[in-house]
């Protein structure tokens, strides 16, 4: 948009604040309420086993529990209550730890984990919050967050230096918290201004020596809760911190945002409908290759022991992120940590070839040392395919660069599969039954055992959330 024309238009923060504060449950289309319920179920599921599978999380959670405080919001799976911002942190840091969260592929970051822990903590603190209220708070916040990400994605020319999940996640958390507290549009605008003081977060967080990469949602959730509570008590943050002078778009994005994406069709057309749910607990860029290998295995009855070589072809982003480093057991070159495994194309393709599925257990210490998997992974050879960087693969509609897998067997036969839209992509959505099964698998690994009857009960309560009078009924089962 021409800068002079944009300068003559109203600043967008109050427009979005009104959407957050004034949207009613009855305004939400059924496909959006359905998408939100799936996001809530999915997010609850991936939080529950995280600290059992990722021990690095425990000190951060223990620190908050040891500090104690007013018992108002539940740390899921731990059976304790903390101040709402502490519970938000303790639940939120588990949201992305397993690399299994829902997300928006064009925005290129996770959505539910930035919003839902804050919403639940404040709902429990508030008491007697209905399912409809919860759906509405999550819906407006997730829509706001999706639009922020897509607005930037349509105008940026490269990834980085900011980690969008952190940079924008603060705002999603503020939006959900503000709505749950019943803030006015103006108070919401000022709450966003308070949170702006803590905006930041670069791609340095993915440094392999750091273990906080998966924890970021706890930090943004805590910021959102605190900002909304301060605004509720009369603390006044600066208004207009999105599109105003020295605001987010001006300072952090250097003008790389699409105003039309932020405001056009607001309240009528929902970017949230393009939310994707992960069928496999691995880096999203690995999913086209996992899908391709699983398809080849099923269609041609390929057995791992018959494979001589697996060629994978990928675009520049996969190379840039170092996702296809070759595996050499003798040289000690293989994934050492869960994060390494989830970001390794050879390891994930080998899992798909050998087991025909990928589960959370495949990335624990025992799974990473599975020599049968590593021997197959050694057969994976990567190569850059310039065609996969073509313009049509980087614009709206696909968002993930495609992947190609070619298997050569002992008889010299080759089988090739190219995947543009992997299973779980919003244009190739995960089946409802698979999402339910994912939830069950996650809860089977929870810190404390949850009976099958209680798992079924949570599923039923979330899927009929609009009928629930008090959402604490869900939290009590998972506490």
C-alpha positions in Angstrom: 0.0 0.0 0.0 1.2 3.5 -0.8 2.7 5.1 2.4 0.8 8.4 1.8 -2.5 6.6 1.4 -1.8 4.5 4.5 -0.9 7.6 6.5 -4.4 8.9 5.8 -6.0 5.8 7.2 -6.9 5.2 10.8 -4.2 3.5 12.9 -5.1 -0.2 13.2 -4.6 -1.0 16.9 -8.0 0.4 18.0 -9.7 -1.4 15.1 -8.2 -4.7 16.2 -8.9 -4.0 19.9 -12.6 -3.5 19.1 -12.6 -6.9 17.4 -11.0 -8.5 20.4 -13.2 -6.8 23.0 -16.6 -6.7 21.2 -16.9 -9.9 19.1 -19.6 -12.2 20.4 -19.8 -16.0 20.4 -22.8 -15.7 18.1 -20.7 -13.8 15.6 -18.4 -16.7 15.1 -19.0 -19.1 12.2 -19.4 -22.7 13.0 -16.2 -23.8 11.1 -14.3 -21.3 13.3 -15.8 -22.6 16.6 -15.0 -26.1 15.5 -11.4 -25.1 14.6 -11.0 -23.5 18.0 -12.2 -26.5 19.9 -9.7 -28.7 18.0 -7.0 -26.2 18.9 -7.9 -26.4 22.5 -8.0 -30.2 22.6 -4.7 -30.4 20.6 -3.0 -27.9 22.9 -4.1 -29.6 26.1 -2.9 -32.9 24.7 0.6 -31.8 23.9 1.1 -30.0 27.2 0.4 -33.0 29.3 3.4 -35.3 28.5 6.0 -32.7 27.7 7.8 -32.5 31.0 8.0 -36.3 31.2 9.6 -36.5 27.7 11.6 -33.3 27.9 13.3 -33.2 31.3 14.9 -29.8 30.5 11.5 -28.3 31.3 11.3 -29.5 34.9 13.6 -27.0 36.6 11.6 -24.1 35.1 8.3 -25.6 36.3 9.8 -26.6 39.7 11.1 -23.0 40.2 7.6 -21.6 39.9 6.1 -24.3 42.1 8.7 -23.8 44.8 8.0 -20.1 44.9 4.3 -20.8 45.5 1.8 -18.0 45.9 -1.9 -17.5 45.6 -3.6 -20.8 44.6 -5.8 -19.7 41.6 -4.7 -21.5 38.4 -3.7 -25.1 37.8 -0.4 -26.4 36.6 -1.8 -29.2 34.4 -0.6 -32.7 35.4 1.1 -31.5 38.6 -1.9 -31.2 40.9 -0.9 -27.8 42.2 -2.3 -24.2 41.8 -0.2 -21.1 41.4 -0.8 -17.4 40.6 -2.3 -17.2 37.2 0.8 -15.8 35.5 3.0 -18.6 37.0 0.5 -21.3 35.9 0.5 -19.8 32.4 4.2 -20.0 32.3 4.4 -23.5 33.7 1.8 -24.8 31.2 3.0 -22.6 28.3 6.6 -23.7 28.3 5.4 -27.2 27.5 3.4 -26.2 24.5 6.1 -26.2 21.8 8.6 -28.5 23.6 7.5 -31.6 21.6 7.3 -29.8 18.2 3.7 -31.1 18.0 1.6 -27.9 18.2 -0.9 -26.4 15.8 0.3 -23.6 13.6 -0.3 -21.3 10.7 2.1 -22.3 7.9 2.1 -19.0 6.0 2.8 -17.1 9.2 5.4 -19.8 10.0 4.8 -20.1 13.8 2.6 -21.9 16.3 -0.7 -20.4 17.3 -2.6 -22.2 20.1 0.3 -22.5 22.5 0.6 -18.7 22.7 -3.0 -18.2 23.5 -4.6 -21.1 25.3 -2.5 -21.4 28.4 -3.2 -17.8 29.3 -6.9 -18.1 28.5 -7.3 -21.2 30.7 -5.3 -19.7 33.6 -7.4 -16.6 33.7 -10.7 -18.5 33.2 -9.9 -20.6 36.2 -8.9 -17.5 38.2 -12.1 -15.8 37.2 -14.3 -18.8 37.9 -17.6 -20.0 36.4 -16.4 -19.2 32.8 -18.6 -21.0 30.2 -17.4 -22.9 27.2 -18.8 -20.2 24.9 -16.7 -17.6 26.7 -13.6 -19.7 26.4 -14.2 -20.3 22.7 -14.7 -16.6 22.0 -11.6 -15.5 23.8 -9.4 -18.1 22.0 -11.0 -17.4 18.6 -10.4 -13.6 18.7 -6.9 -14.0 19.9 -5.9 -16.8 17.5 -7.5 -14.8 14.6 -5.5 -11.7 15.7 -2.3 -13.7 15.9 -2.8 -15.4 12.5 -3.4 -12.0 10.9 -0.3 -10.5 12.4 1.8 -13.4 11.1 0.3 -13.4 7.6 0.5 -9.6 7.3 4.2 -9.8 7.8 4.7 -13.0 5.7 3.1 -11.3 2.7 5.7 -8.5 2.7 8.9 -9.9 4.1 11.6 -10.9 1.7 13.6 -13.2 4.0 13.2 -15.1 7.3 14.6 -13.5 10.5 16.1 -12.0 12.4 13.0 -12.1 14.6 11.4 -15.3 15.8 7.8 -14.5 14.9 6.3 -16.9 17.5 7.9 -14.8 20.2 7.6 -11.4 18.6 3.9 -11.8 17.8 3.0 -14.4 20.5 3.0 -11.7 23.2 0.1 -10.0 21.3 -1.9 -13.2 21.0 -1.6 -13.9 24.7 -2.6 -10.3 25.5 -5.6 -10.5 23.3 -6.9 -13.7 24.9 -6.2 -12.4 28.4 -7.8 -9.1 27.7 -10.9 -10.8 26.4 -11.1 -13.2 29.2 -10.9 -10.3 31.7 -13.6 -8.4 29.9 -11.4 -5.4 29.1 -12.9 -2.6 26.9 -11.5 -1.9 23.5 -9.5 1.0 24.9 -8.2 -1.0 27.8 -7.2 -3.7 25.3 -5.3 -1.2 23.2 -3.4 -0.1 26.4 -2.8 -3.7 27.4 -1.1 -4.3 24.0 1.0 -1.2 24.8 2.1 -2.6 28.1 3.1 -5.9 26.5 5.0 -3.9 23.8 7.6 -3.1 26.5 8.6 -6.9 26.5 8.4 -7.6 22.8 11.4 -9.2 21.2 12.9 -12.6 20.5 15.3 -13.5 17.7 16.1 -16.7 15.9 19.1 -17.1 18.2 16.7 -19.1 20.3 17.1 -22.0 17.9 20.8 -22.3 18.7 21.5 -26.0 19.1 23.3 -25.3 22.4 20.2 -23.7 23.9 17.3 -25.6 25.3 14.8 -22.8 25.6 13.6 -23.0 22.0 10.5 -25.0 22.9 9.7 -23.0 26.0 9.0 -19.6 24.4 5.2 -19.8 24.7 5.5 -19.8 28.5 7.3 -16.4 28.4 4.8 -14.8 26.0 1.8 -16.2 27.8 3.1 -14.8 31.1 3.6 -11.4 29.5 0.1 -11.4 28.1 -1.5 -12.2 31.4 0.4 -9.6 33.3 -0.2 -6.9 30.7 -4.0 -7.5 30.7 -4.2 -7.6 34.5 -2.2 -4.4 34.8 -4.6 -2.7 32.3 -7.5 -4.0 34.3 -6.1 -2.2 37.3 -5.8 1.1 35.5 -2.2 1.0 34.3 -2.0 2.8 31.0 0.2 1.5 28.3 0.8 3.6 25.1 -2.0 3.3 22.6 -1.4 2.5 18.9 1.7 0.2 19.4 1.0 -1.8 16.2 0.8 0.7 13.4 1.7 3.9 15.2 5.0 5.8 15.1 7.7 3.7 16.9 5.2 0.8 17.0 5.7 -2.8 16.1 5.3 -2.5 12.4 7.6 0.6 12.2 10.4 -0.6 14.5 10.5 -4.4 14.3 9.1 -5.0 10.9 10.5 -1.9 9.2 7.2 -1.4 7.4 7.0 -5.0 6.1 3.4 -5.6 6.8 0.2 -5.7 4.8 -2.5 -3.5 6.4 -5.2 -5.0 4.3 -4.5 -8.5 5.8 -4.9 -7.0 9.2 -8.3 -5.3 8.8 -10.1 -6.5 5.6 -13.0 -8.7 6.4 -12.2 -8.6 10.1 -15.0 -10.4 11.9 -16.4 -11.9 8.7 -13.5 -13.7 7.1 -11.3 -15.8 9.3 -7.6 -16.5 8.7 -7.9 -18.9 11.6 -9.6 -21.4 9.2 -6.1 -22.1 7.8 -4.8 -23.5 11.1 -2.9 -26.7 10.6 -2.6 -29.6 13.0 0.5 -31.8 13.1 0.1 -35.6 12.6 3.8 -36.2 13.5 5.9 -34.7 16.3 8.6 -33.4 14.0 9.7 -30.1 12.4 7.1 -29.0 9.9 9.7 -28.8 7.1 10.2 -32.6 7.5 6.5 -33.4 7.0 6.5 -33.5 3.2 9.3 -36.1 3.3 7.6 -38.1 6.0 4.4 -38.1 4.1 6.2 -39.1 0.9 8.1 -42.0 2.5 4.9 -43.3 4.3 3.0 -43.2 1.0 5.8 -45.1 -0.9 6.0 -47.6 1.8 2.2 -48.2 1.8 1.7 -48.2 -2.0 4.7 -50.4 -2.9 5.0 -52.6 0.2 8.6 -51.3 0.6 10.5 -53.0 3.4 13.3 -51.1 5.1 15.7 -54.1 4.8 15.3 -54.0 1.0 16.3 -50.3 0.7 19.7 -49.6 -0.8 19.4 -45.8 -1.0 16.9 -43.0 -0.3 17.3 -39.7 -2.2 15.6 -36.7 -0.8 15.3 -33.4 -2.8 14.5 -30.2 -1.0 14.4 -26.4 -1.4 16.9 -23.8 -0.1 15.2 -23.3 3.2 15.8 -26.9 4.3 19.5 -26.5 3.4 19.7 -23.1 5.2 18.2 -24.7 8.4 20.6 -27.6 8.2 17.8 -30.2 8.2 19.5 -32.8 6.0 22.9 -33.3 7.5 24.0 -36.8 6.6 24.1 -39.5 9.3 27.2 -41.5 9.9 27.1 -43.8 12.9 30.8 -44.6 12.9 31.8 -40.9 12.8 29.3 -40.1 15.6 27.2 -38.0 13.3 23.6 -38.7 14.3 20.9 -36.9 16.4 21.9 -36.6 20.1 18.9 -34.7 21.4 15.2 -34.8 20.9 15.4 -31.5 19.0 18.1 -32.8 16.8 16.0 -35.8 15.9 12.9 -33.8 15.1 14.9 -31.6 12.8 16.7 -34.3 10.9 15.3 -35.4 7.6 17.4 -38.6 7.4 16.2 -39.6 10.9 12.5 -38.9 10.2 12.5 -40.5 6.8 14.2 -43.6 8.3 11.5 -43.8 11.0 8.8 -43.6 8.3 10.5 -46.3 6.2 11.2 -48.7 9.0 8.2 -48.3 11.3 5.5 -46.9 9.1 4.6 -44.3 11.7 6.3 -41.7 13.9 5.6 -41.3 17.6 6.8 -39.3 20.6 8.7 -42.2 21.9 10.9 -42.3 18.8 12.7 -39.2 20.0 13.5 -40.2 23.6 17.0 -41.3 24.5 16.3 -44.9 23.6 14.7 -44.0 20.3 17.5 -41.8 19.2 20.0 -44.7 19.8 17.9 -47.2 17.8 20.6 -48.7 15.5 18.0 -50.1 13.1 16.7 -46.6 12.5 20.1 -45.1 12.3 21.3 -47.7 9.7 18.4 -46.8 7.4 19.0 -43.1 8.0 22.6 -43.6 6.8 21.1 -44.4 3.4 19.4 -41.0 3.1 21.2 -38.7 0.6 20.0 -35.1 0.2 20.2 -32.8 -2.8 19.0 -29.3 -3.5 16.2 -28.9 -6.0 16.0 -25.3 -7.2 12.5 -25.9 -8.6 11.2 -26.3 -5.1 12.0 -22.6 -4.5 9.7 -21.5 -7.3 7.4 -18.6 -6.5 4.3 -20.7 -6.3 5.6 -22.6 -3.3 6.3 -19.5 -1.2 3.0 -17.7 -1.6 -0.4 -18.2 -0.1 -1.8 -21.6 -0.7 1.1 -23.9 0.1 3.6 -22.2 2.4 5.7 -25.3 3.0 8.3 -26.0 0.3 7.6 -29.5 -1.2 9.8 -32.5 -0.8 10.6 -35.5 -3.0 11.7 -38.9 -1.9 13.1 -41.6 -4.2 13.7 -45.1 -2.9 16.1 -47.5 -4.7 15.7 -51.2 -3.6 18.0 -54.2 -4.0 16.4 -55.1 -7.3 17.4 -51.8 -8.8 13.8 -50.5 -8.8 13.1 -46.9 -8.0 10.0 -45.4 -6.5 9.5 -41.7 -6.3 6.9 -39.5 -4.5 6.7 -35.7 -4.4 4.6 -34.1 -1.8 3.4 -30.4 -2.1 0.8 -30.5 0.6 1.7 -32.9 3.4 -1.0 -34.5 5.6 -2.0 -32.1 8.3 -1.6 -29.0 6.0 -4.8 -26.9 6.0 -5.3 -27.9 2.3 -4.8 -31.6 3.3 -6.3 -31.5 6.8 -5.7 -34.1 9.5 -8.7 -36.5 9.9 -10.7 -35.9 13.1 -10.1 -39.5 14.2 -6.4 -39.0 13.9 -6.5 -35.9 16.0 -8.4 -37.7 18.7 -5.9 -40.6 18.6 -3.0 -38.0 18.9 -4.7 -36.7 22.0 -5.0 -40.2 23.5 -1.3 -41.0 22.7 -0.2 -37.8 24.4 -2.2 -38.4 27.6 -0.9 -41.9 27.8 2.5 -40.4 28.4 1.3 -37.8 30.9 3.1 -37.2 34.2 0.3 -38.8 36.2 -1.9 -41.6 34.8 -5.3 -40.6 33.5 -7.9 -43.2 33.1 -9.4 -44.0 29.7 -12.8 -42.9 31.0 -11.4 -39.5 32.0 -9.6 -39.1 28.7 -12.9 -39.8 26.9 -14.6 -37.4 29.2 -12.2 -34.6 28.4 -12.6 -35.3 24.7 -16.4 -35.1 25.0 -16.3 -31.9 27.1 -14.1 -30.1 24.6 -16.0 -31.3 21.5 -19.2 -30.0 23.1 -17.5 -27.0 24.8 -20.3 -24.6 23.8 -22.6 -26.6 26.2 -20.3 -26.4 29.2 -21.3 -24.1 32.0 -17.9 -24.0 33.8 -14.6 -24.9 32.0 -13.0 -25.8 35.3 -14.6 -29.2 34.8 -12.0 -29.9 32.1 -9.1 -28.6 34.2 -10.1 -30.7 37.2 -9.8 -33.9 35.2 -6.3 -32.9 33.9 -5.0 -31.4 37.2 
